Amino acid sequence: MMWRALLILALLCLLLPSAAWAQSDEPMCENLAPANADPTFYLGLGAAASEEGDFTRAIIVYTCAIERNPSYAPAYVDRGRAHAAQFNFPEALADYNQALDLDGNLIAAYNNRGVLYSNQANYGLAIADFTVITLTAPDFAPAFYNRALVHAAEGNYDLAIDDLLIAIDLDPEFAAPHSALGAVYLALAAESYQDYEIITNRPAQPDAGDTLEAMELRLETDDPSALLALQMTVR
């Protein structure tokens, strides 16, 4: 049983630093970097923590960056993304809003806030944020992709297709829009077959097999946000 004891000890060693930080009244920022360190140094540390899935530590590190420079908008964006990863949605929204108050042209803040609104089914607000990006940075393909998913969730498939085609044209190597476009076409096909069955009062006989049947089942659940299960892109 010695290996179990060693495993528990190793896990405790991994957890103790983050737990100590979380319970500390003051984040130990001075232990992370020299006093004159640029806030971007903390963003690098926070990105590394996020990459490891340690969003609690990432939030603390990003907070250190903000304490060093409260006007540094990217730190709020990154902390908001870490909050969102922990489902701290009010805190994430507050950080995105603060970032935009500091820098009204920050694409990442609009994009990530749009994703947050989408996940909360606030589709109008989400589309508004993605649209701001398409107007100010018309070469940013993820904004068109993300907006397309919202259009699809609302059943506006024509608008979704338009945005997906733009995203693909802007970045042909961006794989997600290709998958989403296929899903939208399947949704349109399923609706068309349903219309056929209603008009003719007899079942359609599509050739798409199980894939189409799965899409028909999705439509029967009457879940308008089902297409948002496709992974949105955050920055």
Secondary structure in CASP SS format (residue, H / E / C, confidence):
PFRMAT SS
TARGET T0000
AUTHOR 0000-0000-0000
METHOD secondary structure of the structure
MODEL  1
M C 1.00
M H 1.00
W H 1.00
R H 1.00
A H 1.00
L H 1.00
L H 1.00
I H 1.00
L H 1.00
A H 1.00
L H 1.00
L H 1.00
C H 1.00
L H 1.00
L H 1.00
L H 1.00
P H 1.00
S H 1.00
A H 1.00
A H 1.00
W H 1.00
A H 1.00
Q H 1.00
S C 1.00
D C 1.00
E C 1.00
P C 1.00
M C 1.00
C H 1.00
E H 1.00
N H 1.00
L C 1.00
A C 1.00
P C 1.00
A C 1.00
N C 1.00
A C 1.00
D C 1.00
P H 1.00
T H 1.00
F H 1.00
Y H 1.00
L H 1.00
G H 1.00
L H 1.00
G H 1.00
A H 1.00
A H 1.00
A H 1.00
S H 1.00
E H 1.00
E C 1.00
G C 1.00
D C 1.00
F H 1.00
T H 1.00
R H 1.00
A H 1.00
I H 1.00
I H 1.00
V H 1.00
Y H 1.00
T H 1.00
C H 1.00
A H 1.00
I H 1.00
E H 1.00
R H 1.00
N C 1.00
P C 1.00
S C 1.00
Y C 1.00
A H 1.00
P H 1.00
A H 1.00
Y H 1.00
V H 1.00
D H 1.00
R H 1.00
G H 1.00
R H 1.00
A H 1.00
H H 1.00
A H 1.00
A H 1.00
Q C 1.00
F C 1.00
N C 1.00
F H 1.00
P H 1.00
E H 1.00
A H 1.00
L H 1.00
A H 1.00
D H 1.00
Y H 1.00
N H 1.00
Q H 1.00
A H 1.00
L H 1.00
D H 1.00
L H 1.00
D C 1.00
G C 1.00
N C 1.00
L C 1.00
I H 1.00
A H 1.00
A H 1.00
Y H 1.00
N H 1.00
N H 1.00
R H 1.00
G H 1.00
V H 1.00
L H 1.00
Y H 1.00
S H 1.00
N H 1.00
Q C 1.00
A C 1.00
N C 1.00
Y H 1.00
G H 1.00
L H 1.00
A H 1.00
I H 1.00
A H 1.00
D H 1.00
F H 1.00
T H 1.00
V H 1.00
I H 1.00
T H 1.00
L H 1.00
T H 1.00
A C 1.00
P C 1.00
D C 1.00
F C 1.00
A H 1.00
P H 1.00
A H 1.00
F H 1.00
Y H 1.00
N H 1.00
R H 1.00
A H 1.00
L H 1.00
V H 1.00
H H 1.00
A H 1.00
A H 1.00
E C 1.00
G C 1.00
N C 1.00
Y H 1.00
D H 1.00
L H 1.00
A H 1.00
I H 1.00
D H 1.00
D H 1.00
L H 1.00
L H 1.00
I H 1.00
A H 1.00
I H 1.00
D H 1.00
L H 1.00
D C 1.00
P C 1.00
E C 1.00
F C 1.00
A H 1.00
A H 1.00
P H 1.00
H H 1.00
S H 1.00
A H 1.00
L H 1.00
G H 1.00
A H 1.00
V H 1.00
Y H 1.00
L H 1.00
A H 1.00
L H 1.00
A H 1.00
A H 1.00
E H 1.00
S H 1.00
Y H 1.00
Q H 1.00
D H 1.00
Y H 1.00
E H 1.00
I H 1.00
I H 1.00
T H 1.00
N C 1.00
R C 1.00
P C 1.00
A C 1.00
Q C 1.00
P C 1.00
D C 1.00
A C 1.00
G C 1.00
D H 1.00
T H 1.00
L H 1.00
E H 1.00
A H 1.00
M H 1.00
E H 1.00
L H 1.00
R H 1.00
L H 1.00
E H 1.00
T C 1.00
D C 1.00
D C 1.00
P C 1.00
S C 1.00
A H 1.00
L H 1.00
L H 1.00
A H 1.00
L C 1.00
Q C 1.00
M C 1.00
T C 1.00
V C 1.00
R C 1.00
END
